[in-house]
Amino acid sequence: MSGIVGSKLNIRGSERIAKLGTDGQVLTSSGAGVAANYEDFAGGLSWQSVVTGSTLTAVAGNGYWIDTSSNACTITLPSSASVGDTIVFADYARNWGTNGIELDSNGLNYQSQDDTYTVEYATDGTALRIVYMNATQGWVPTLDKTVEDVPSKGNSEGIFAYGFISGATAISNLVSNVGVVSTDVAAVGTARHDIAGCEYGGDKGIFAYGYVSGYKNMSNLVSNAGVVATDTTGVGTARTNPAACSYGTGYDKGIFGYGNTGSYASMTNLVSNTGVVATDTTGVGTDRKSLAATQYGGDKGIFGFGTDGSQVSMTNLVSNAGVVATDTTGVGTAREQPAACSYDYDKGIFGYGQASGGGVVSLTNLVSNAGVVATDVTGVGTARNGLGACEYAGDKAIFAYGYNGSGNVSVSNLVSNAGVVATDVTGVGTARRSTAACSFN
């Protein structure tokens, strides 16, 4: 195609010429109906390897996954065709809205237009089937459909709950799927601080343990609508300052570990995919409290940092069966009372905390999808400890609340799906510390 300026067929969703009729047929530009057999969208085709290049010469009878993550793709159609010849193109990475495809009809017509027109498709998730009709109509789209719904890989919303204001509290604050923290939700369950929270069941959460007038071991389930339930009778050794994360296929189970029972501890308690907390499992690794934990790798977890009387930076990996490994030599500044959560579906981030000498910090350490902790990243936002963190929007994260060395704060910091921490967002909700968070939905 010559791509004459001002002569374009920009095919973008509702602007396409081929449209579905009310009777389930596909209407061509001439109004003729072509049966739309959706189940046979790709029937009889020979699917090719994923195309990542900037050009492609298409062959009739083939199906092509077009990956435009790095560049747009110009596709040259066959220079000759027979009636009924069919080709299918599909957006491999849901990225055509950024880098689209351009069809060169190579001397033949496209929807009755000659090849002086440039034909572009620029909508994420498009699946396109073209069939050669005749010399007049040429190639005609018989299906041009955008796949709007994609499977969710992570939870879209979050919740911060419990903590310490001037005393223990059980208030909570929901986090929307765009990272907006809501105002306080009335307290449910026993007010306490220095608890932990994690996900279970793939879309729900649980808070457990903590301290108020003594060590606690009760738990509170969180529904997939973010509703906190009343206390569930405790299981396992009552303690304060543990950490928790999810693990297992689809992150459908959870684990609470370590803490302070009156002395430093390393026992763990598994959480089933129905939110049932199991009895104590003998501890592995250095006894300590005030650490953090996050999932990584799609089905595993990691505990990191804390204090055993002095701040430490060692970590302990958790298998997809909930088995805790021995200590891994620490990377990054030793500290206690950080927070951690996942981002980008399969990676994690530890952030903030209190380093030796009592100074609060804002540095972070990324966790790869293989569970490797990276060196310190220069801090962004208010340095503090005793905060919480959770994922939102499936692949992003948020840190919020904490203690900045002189008082409680309610600021939050968003984390992109590349693990980049943003500057402070003005706080919403009551400032507090020693809180916890998890995601849901």
NORWORA-V635666 format. One record per residue. N is the residue number from 1. RES is the residue in one small letter. SS is DSSP state (~ for helix, > for strand, _ for the rest). OMEGA is omega in radians with two decimals (NA if undefined). D_FIRST is the distance of its C-alpha to the first C-alpha in Angstrom with 1 decimal. Layout:
N;RES;SS;OMEGA;D_FIRST / N;RES;SS;OMEGA;D_FIRST
This chain:
1;m;_;-3.10;0.0 / 2;s;_;3.10;3.8 / 3;g;_;-3.12;5.6 / 4;i;_;3.14;8.3 / 5;v;_;3.12;11.6 / 6;g;_;3.13;13.4 / 7;s;_;-3.09;10.7 / 8;k;>;2.91;10.6 / 9;l;>;-3.14;11.8 / 10;n;>;-3.05;14.0 / 11;i;>;-3.02;15.8 / 12;r;_;3.06;19.0 / 13;g;~;-3.04;22.1 / 14;s;~;-3.13;23.7 / 15;e;~;-3.10;20.6 / 16;r;_;-3.13;18.8 / 17;i;_;3.10;18.7 / 18;a;_;-3.09;20.4 / 19;k;>;3.12;23.9 / 20;l;>;3.04;27.1 / 21;g;_;-3.09;29.7 / 22;t;_;-3.14;33.4 / 23;d;_;3.10;34.3 / 24;g;_;3.05;32.2 / 25;q;_;3.01;29.5 / 26;v;>;-3.11;25.8 / 27;l;>;3.06;24.8 / 28;t;_;-3.12;21.5 / 29;s;_;3.12;20.2 / 30;s;_;3.14;22.5 / 31;g;_;3.14;25.5 / 32;a;_;-3.11;26.1 / 33;g;>;3.05;27.5 / 34;v;>;-3.07;26.5 / 35;a;_;-3.13;29.3 / 36;a;_;3.11;28.6 / 37;n;_;-3.02;30.6 / 38;y;~;-3.12;30.2 / 39;e;~;-3.10;32.5 / 40;d;~;-3.09;30.2 / 41;f;_;-3.08;27.1 / 42;a;_;-3.08;26.6 / 43;g;_;3.06;29.0 / 44;g;_;-3.13;28.6 / 45;l;_;3.02;25.8 / 46;s;>;-3.09;26.0 / 47;w;>;-3.09;25.5 / 48;q;_;3.08;24.2 / 49;s;_;-3.11;25.4 / 50;v;_;-3.13;24.1 / 51;v;>;3.12;20.8 / 52;t;_;-3.09;21.3 / 53;g;_;-3.12;18.8 / 54;s;_;3.10;15.8 / 55;t;>;3.09;13.5 / 56;l;>;2.97;14.1 / 57;t;>;-3.02;13.3 / 58;a;_;3.12;14.6 / 59;v;_;3.12;17.2 / 60;a;_;-3.14;18.5 / 61;g;_;-3.12;21.9 / 62;n;>;2.97;21.4 / 63;g;>;-3.05;21.8 / 64;y;>;2.93;20.5 / 65;w;>;-3.10;22.2 / 66;i;>;-3.13;19.8 / 67;d;_;-3.13;22.0 / 68;t;_;-3.13;20.5 / 69;s;_;-3.06;23.9 / 70;s;_;-3.06;23.1 / 71;n;_;3.00;19.4 / 72;a;_;-3.11;16.1 / 73;c;>;3.03;14.0 / 74;t;>;-3.04;10.3 / 75;i;>;3.10;10.4 / 76;t;>;3.13;8.8 / 77;l;_;3.12;10.2 / 78;p;_;-3.13;12.4 / 79;s;_;3.03;11.5 / 80;s;_;-3.08;14.6 / 81;a;_;3.07;16.5 / 82;s;_;3.14;20.0 / 83;v;_;3.12;21.3 / 84;g;_;3.05;22.2 / 85;d;_;-3.02;20.0 / 86;t;>;3.04;19.9 / 87;i;>;3.10;18.3 / 88;v;>;3.04;19.6 / 89;f;>;-3.13;18.6 / 90;a;>;-3.14;21.4 / 91;d;>;-3.04;22.0 / 92;y;_;-3.01;24.5 / 93;a;_;-3.12;26.0 / 94;r;_;-3.03;25.4 / 95;n;_;-3.12;23.4 / 96;w;_;3.10;20.0 / 97;g;_;3.10;21.5 / 98;t;_;3.06;21.8 / 99;n;_;-3.05;18.8 / 100;g;_;3.04;16.2 / 101;i;>;3.09;13.4 / 102;e;>;-3.12;9.7 / 103;l;>;3.03;8.1 / 104;d;>;-3.06;5.0 / 105;s;_;2.86;6.5 / 106;n;_;3.08;6.3 / 107;g;_;3.11;7.5 / 108;l;_;3.10;9.6 / 109;n;_;3.02;10.2 / 110;y;>;-3.07;10.7 / 111;q;_;3.07;14.0 / 112;s;_;3.14;14.2 / 113;q;>;-3.14;11.1 / 114;d;_;-2.97;8.7 / 115;d;_;2.93;4.9 / 116;t;_;3.10;5.4 / 117;y;_;3.04;6.5 / 118;t;>;-3.12;6.4 / 119;v;>;-3.11;8.8 / 120;e;>;2.97;11.6 / 121;y;>;-2.98;15.0 / 122;a;_;3.09;17.7 / 123;t;_;3.13;21.1 / 124;d;_;3.02;23.6 / 125;g;_;-3.08;24.7 / 126;t;>;2.94;22.0 / 127;a;>;-2.99;22.1 / 128;l;>;3.02;19.2 / 129;r;>;3.08;19.7 / 130;i;>;-3.12;17.1 / 131;v;>;3.11;18.5 / 132;y;>;-3.06;17.2 / 133;m;_;3.11;19.2 / 134;n;_;-3.07;18.7 / 135;a;_;-3.11;16.5 / 136;t;_;-3.13;16.9 / 137;q;_;-3.11;16.2 / 138;g;>;3.08;14.0 / 139;w;>;-3.10;13.8 / 140;v;>;3.04;16.3 / 141;p;>;3.03;17.7 / 142;t;>;2.96;21.4 / 143;l;>;3.13;22.3 / 144;d;>;-2.94;20.9 / 145;k;>;3.07;24.1 / 146;t;>;3.07;25.2 / 147;v;_;-3.04;28.2 / 148;e;_;-3.03;30.4 / 149;d;_;3.07;33.5 / 150;v;_;-3.14;33.8 / 151;p;_;3.12;37.1 / 152;s;_;3.13;39.2 / 153;k;_;-3.12;40.4 / 154;g;_;-3.12;42.8 / 155;n;_;-3.01;45.0 / 156;s;_;-3.11;43.7 / 157;e;>;-3.10;47.0 / 158;g;>;3.13;50.1 / 159;i;>;2.96;53.7 / 160;f;>;-3.08;56.3 / 161;a;>;3.11;59.9 / 162;y;>;-3.12;63.5 / 163;g;>;-3.07;64.8 / 164;f;>;3.05;67.5 / 165;i;_;2.90;68.0 / 166;s;_;3.06;71.6 / 167;g;_;-3.10;72.3 / 168;a;>;3.12;70.3 / 169;t;>;3.07;67.8 / 170;a;>;3.11;65.7 / 171;i;>;3.10;63.2 / 172;s;>;3.11;59.5 / 173;n;>;3.13;56.2 / 174;l;>;3.09;53.0 / 175;v;>;-3.10;49.6 / 176;s;_;3.14;46.6 / 177;n;_;2.99;43.2 / 178;v;_;3.03;42.1 / 179;g;_;3.12;45.1 / 180;v;_;3.13;47.4 / 181;v;>;-3.10;51.1 / 182;s;_;3.09;53.1 / 183;t;_;-3.07;56.7 / 184;d;_;2.98;59.7 / 185;v;>;-3.07;60.2 / 186;a;_;-3.06;63.9 / 187;a;_;3.02;65.4 / 188;v;_;3.13;65.7 / 189;g;_;-3.11;67.8 / 190;t;_;3.07;70.2 / 191;a;_;3.12;69.5 / 192;r;_;-3.13;69.1 / 193;h;>;-3.12;67.4 / 194;d;_;3.09;66.1 / 195;i;_;3.06;64.5 / 196;a;>;3.13;61.2 / 197;g;>;3.08;58.4 / 198;c;>;3.13;55.6 / 199;e;>;2.97;53.3 / 200;y;>;3.08;54.2 / 201;g;_;3.12;52.9 / 202;g;_;-3.06;49.3 / 203;d;_;-3.11;49.5 / 204;k;>;-3.10;53.0 / 205;g;>;3.12;55.3 / 206;i;>;2.97;58.9 / 207;f;>;-3.13;61.2 / 208;a;>;3.10;64.4 / 209;y;>;-3.10;67.5 / 210;g;>;-3.05;68.5 / 211;y;>;2.84;71.6 / 212;v;_;-3.06;73.9 / 213;s;_;3.13;77.6 / 214;g;_;-3.13;77.0 / 215;y;>;-3.08;74.3 / 216;k;>;3.04;72.3 / 217;n;>;3.05;70.6 / 218;m;>;3.11;69.4 / 219;s;>;3.11;65.7 / 220;n;>;3.13;63.6 / 221;l;>;3.09;60.6 / 222;v;>;-3.12;57.4 / 223;s;_;3.10;55.6 / 224;n;_;2.97;51.8 / 225;a;_;3.10;52.3 / 226;g;_;3.14;54.0 / 227;v;_;-3.13;57.5 / 228;v;>;-3.12;60.3 / 229;a;_;3.09;63.1 / 230;t;_;-3.06;66.7 / 231;d;_;2.95;68.4 / 232;t;>;-3.12;68.4 / 233;t;_;-3.00;71.5 / 234;g;_;3.02;71.0 / 235;v;_;-3.14;70.5 / 236;g;_;-3.09;71.0 / 237;t;_;3.09;72.9 / 238;a;_;-3.13;72.9 / 239;r;>;3.11;71.3 / 240;t;>;3.08;69.5 / 241;n;_;2.98;66.5 / 242;p;_;2.98;64.6 / 243;a;>;-3.11;60.9 / 244;a;>;3.02;58.6 / 245;c;>;3.09;55.1 / 246;s;>;3.10;53.4 / 247;y;>;3.10;52.6 / 248;g;_;-3.12;51.7 / 249;t;~;-3.11;48.7 / 250;g;~;-3.08;46.9 / 251;y;~;-3.04;49.5 / 252;d;_;3.11;51.8 / 253;k;>;-3.10;55.1 / 254;g;>;3.10;56.8 / 255;i;>;2.98;59.4 / 256;f;>;-3.10;61.9 / 257;g;>;3.06;63.6 / 258;y;>;-3.14;66.1 / 259;g;>;-3.09;68.0 / 260;n;>;3.11;71.5 / 261;t;_;-2.91;74.3 / 262;g;_;2.96;77.0 / 263;s;_;-3.10;75.9 / 264;y;>;-3.05;72.5 / 265;a;>;3.07;70.9 / 266;s;>;3.12;68.1 / 267;m;>;3.12;68.4 / 268;t;>;3.08;65.4 / 269;n;>;3.14;64.9 / 270;l;>;3.09;62.0 / 271;v;>;-3.12;60.5 / 272;s;_;3.12;59.4 / 273;n;_;2.99;56.3 / 274;t;_;3.05;58.6 / 275;g;_;3.13;59.9 / 276;v;_;-3.14;63.3 / 277;v;>;-3.12;64.7 / 278;a;_;3.09;66.5 / 279;t;_;-3.06;69.7 / 280;d;_;2.92;69.8 / 281;t;>;-3.11;68.2 / 282;t;_;-3.04;70.0 / 283;g;_;3.04;68.4 / 284;v;_;3.13;66.4 / 285;g;_;-3.08;66.0 / 286;t;_;3.04;67.8 / 287;d;_;3.13;69.6 / 288;r;>;3.11;68.2 / 289;k;>;3.02;67.2 / 290;s;_;3.08;64.8 / 291;l;_;3.10;61.7 / 292;a;>;-3.13;58.2 / 293;a;>;3.08;55.9 / 294;t;>;3.00;52.3 / 295;q;>;3.07;50.2 / 296;y;>;2.99;47.6 / 297;g;_;3.12;45.6 / 298;g;_;-3.10;45.0 / 299;d;_;-3.09;48.5 / 300;k;>;-3.11;51.0 / 301;g;>;3.13;52.9 / 302;i;>;2.96;54.7 / 303;f;>;-3.14;57.8 / 304;g;>;3.07;58.1 / 305;f;_;-3.09;60.5 / 306;g;_;3.10;63.7 / 307;t;>;3.00;67.3 / 308;d;_;-3.00;70.1 / 309;g;_;2.98;72.5 / 310;s;_;-3.13;70.1 / 311;q;>;-3.12;66.4 / 312;v;_;3.09;64.3 / 313;s;_;3.12;60.7 / 314;m;_;3.11;60.9 / 315;t;>;3.08;58.6 / 316;n;>;3.13;59.0 / 317;l;>;3.10;56.2 / 318;v;>;-3.11;56.3 / 319;s;_;3.11;55.0 / 320;n;_;2.99;53.1 / 321;a;_;3.10;56.6 / 322;g;_;-3.14;58.1 / 323;v;_;-3.11;60.1 / 324;v;>;-3.13;60.7 / 325;a;_;3.09;60.6 / 326;t;_;-3.06;63.0 / 327;d;_;2.94;62.5 / 328;t;>;-3.12;59.5 / 329;t;_;-3.01;60.3 / 330;g;_;2.99;59.1 / 331;v;_;-3.14;56.2 / 332;g;_;-3.09;56.2 / 333;t;_;3.07;59.0 / 334;a;_;-3.13;61.8 / 335;r;>;3.08;62.3 / 336;e;>;3.13;63.3 / 337;q;_;2.96;62.2 / 338;p;_;2.97;58.4 / 339;a;>;3.14;55.9 / 340;a;>;3.06;53.0 / 341;c;>;-3.14;50.2 / 342;s;>;2.99;46.9 / 343;y;>;3.13;43.3 / 344;d;_;3.05;39.9 / 345;y;_;-2.98;41.4 / 346;d;_;3.14;42.9 / 347;k;>;-3.11;44.3 / 348;g;>;3.12;47.3 / 349;i;>;2.95;48.8 / 350;f;>;-3.11;52.5 / 351;g;>;3.01;53.3 / 352;y;>;-3.14;56.2 / 353;g;>;-3.12;59.8 / 354;q;>;-3.11;63.1 / 355;a;>;3.14;63.8 / 356;s;~;-3.09;67.1 / 357;g;~;3.05;69.5 / 358;g;~;-3.11;68.3 / 359;g;_;3.09;65.3 / 360;v;>;-3.07;62.3 / 361;v;>;3.10;58.9 / 362;s;>;-3.14;55.2 / 363;l;>;3.13;53.6 / 364;t;>;3.07;51.4 / 365;n;>;3.13;50.7 / 366;l;>;3.10;47.6 / 367;v;>;-3.12;48.0 / 368;s;_;3.12;45.3 / 369;n;_;3.00;44.4 / 370;a;_;3.09;46.9 / 371;g;_;3.13;49.7 / 372;v;_;-3.13;49.9 / 373;v;>;-3.11;51.1 / 374;a;_;3.09;49.7 / 375;t;_;-3.07;51.7 / 376;d;_;2.94;52.3 / 377;v;>;-3.10;49.6 / 378;t;_;-3.04;50.9 / 379;g;_;3.03;52.0 / 380;v;_;3.11;50.3 / 381;g;_;-3.09;52.3 / 382;t;_;3.04;56.0 / 383;a;_;-3.10;57.9 / 384;r;_;3.04;59.8 / 385;n;>;3.07;61.2 / 386;g;_;-3.14;62.0 / 387;l;_;3.08;58.5 / 388;g;>;3.12;56.3 / 389;a;>;3.06;52.7 / 390;c;>;3.08;50.3 / 391;e;>;2.99;46.7 / 392;y;>;3.14;44.7 / 393;a;_;3.09;41.1 / 394;g;_;-3.01;41.1 / 395;d;_;-3.14;40.1 / 396;k;>;-3.06;41.9 / 397;a;>;3.13;45.6 / 398;i;>;2.94;48.2 / 399;f;>;3.12;51.6 / 400;a;>;3.10;54.2 / 401;y;>;-3.14;57.9 / 402;g;>;-3.09;60.4 / 403;y;>;-3.02;63.2 / 404;n;_;3.14;62.6 / 405;g;_;3.10;66.0 / 406;s;_;3.13;67.7 / 407;g;_;3.10;66.6 / 408;n;>;3.13;64.3 / 409;v;>;3.08;60.7 / 410;s;>;3.09;58.0 / 411;v;>;3.05;55.0 / 412;s;>;3.12;51.9 / 413;n;>;3.12;49.1 / 414;l;>;3.11;45.7 / 415;v;>;-3.12;44.1 / 416;s;_;3.09;40.3 / 417;n;_;2.98;38.7 / 418;a;_;3.10;38.7 / 419;g;_;3.14;42.4 / 420;v;_;-3.10;42.5 / 421;v;>;-3.13;45.5 / 422;a;_;3.11;45.3 / 423;t;_;-3.06;48.1 / 424;d;_;2.93;50.7 / 425;v;>;-3.12;50.1 / 426;t;_;-3.01;53.1 / 427;g;_;2.98;55.2 / 428;v;_;-3.11;55.6 / 429;g;_;-3.08;58.6 / 430;t;_;3.09;62.0 / 431;a;_;3.13;62.0 / 432;r;_;3.11;63.4 / 433;r;>;3.11;63.4 / 434;s;_;-3.13;64.0 / 435;t;_;3.10;61.4 / 436;a;>;-3.12;59.0 / 437;a;>;3.01;55.6 / 438;c;>;3.11;53.4 / 439;s;>;3.13;50.3 / 440;f;>;3.09;49.9 / 441;n;_;NA;47.6
